[in-house]
């Protein structure tokens, strides 16, 4: 994130030993700076770009919290303009995006320029303690959606929008709830009402991806026939992708990801990386901190970096 400059930061750790807590990395140095280093303590990878305004907002905040953590976590910055490969492989499509690595694997993440309190909470989930109104309503709505109660979630997101008609997270949540209810027409209508300046917001992007996947699924027929095609030819990647979309529509996320990961394992470059791109769309729709996203992203990382 780091918009204007990719500053360096240093802190004095226990015993008077100097260690860099904040650094820039490259595609070539990623294994050393992130994969290997995360065996010792969590490493936050901050994917940023010089043109990204929210990245510039996030930079001083995340650096402050990382320094205050006193060496419990390190921050590694990656400019996606200069080094797009890692971000692309991990499905990072918008910045700022922060992915936490621990023991060589991605374990958590967030998108956007969060306030200091939320960044601190994010780090505390990784390392333990360091040193409330609409938010509660949104938390209840997200919990309801996660529990499969899309009707209740939609009502709560609608209430949040009544409180703040410009709340993009509430807009995105409402669209996802409508998709979960199978009401794609109303979901498209809600998406069309999103303020123009919010078109590229992470919450809206996630909702748009969920709607697009649901529309894909509507054209897929009998999943049994797809299973038969794969059994006859395990390298029928078209069938695997269609099956994954169909399984996702049935909320069988892990099985959907399994099909795409197997296609990537067999031939990651097939049809211009179509399986990986479909998986990335799932990640966007599910959200960066969703348990299924994190599980599949860890497996994807194992395939790509093994």
Secondary structure, DSSP 4 states (H G I P E B T S, - for coil): --SS----EEEEEGGGEEEEEEEE--TTTHIIIIIIGGGTSEEEEEEE-TT-HHHHHHHHHHHHHHHHTTTSEEEEEEETTT-HHHHHHTT--SSSEEEEEETTEEEEEEES---HHHHHHHHHHHH------HHHHHHHHHHHHHTT-HHHHHHHHHHHHHH-TT-HHHHHHHHHHHHHTT-HHHHHHHHHTS-GGGTT-HHHHHHHHHHHHHHHHHT---HHHHHHHHHH-TT-HHHHHHHHHHHHHTT-HHHHHHHHHHHHHH-TTHHHHHHHHHHHHHHHHH-TT-HHHHHHHHHHHHHHH-
